[in-house]
C-alpha cells in the first residue's frame, strides 16, 4: 500500500459483499478531494449510499497560554466553521446525495466507528493529507485505519505521488 503508485483497493478477509454503503473520510485536503471523487463514482456505479465523514481531532482544540482548553463556546464555533468548509468542499466536487457527518475524536478511531455505524462495505480515504509532500509514503491516520478497518478500504494516492518502486522487468 505504501509504495503502490496508484490507488489501491484492499480487500479484507471475508469482506466480499456487494457494495451498498461507502464511507469516505475527508480532511479538506486535495487528496481527500480525490478520495471523494472516487467514492462518488463508486457510489454511482454500485448504487450505494455515500457518507462523507470529517473528524475534528483533539489536536484541533484551541488552548490558552497555559495549554488548557480555551473557555467559551469554541466547540460550536469549530463545528460551524467545519460545516461551512464541508459544504464548500462537497459543492466543489458536485457531490449529490452525500450524507455528511462531522464528529469529534481521534481521527483513525472515529473513521472506523463511523464506517461500522454506516455498515460500510467500503471505506475510502486519502493516504496522505494536510499538505504532505509527494513521495511521502503513508500517513499515520491512513495506516491505522487500514490496520483496524473491518471492511474493504480504497487507499487513494495524492496527485503527483512518486512511488519509490522503479519499473524493471
Secondary structure, DSSP 4 states (H G I P E B T S, - for coil): --S-SS-EEEPPTT------EEEEE--SSHHHHHHHHHHHHHHHHHT-EEEEEEEE-GGGS-B-TTSSBPPSSHHHHHHHHHHHHHHHHHHHTT-TTEEEEEEES-HHHHHHHHHHHTT-SEEEEESS-TTPPTT----HHHHHHHHH-SSEEEEEPPTT---S-----
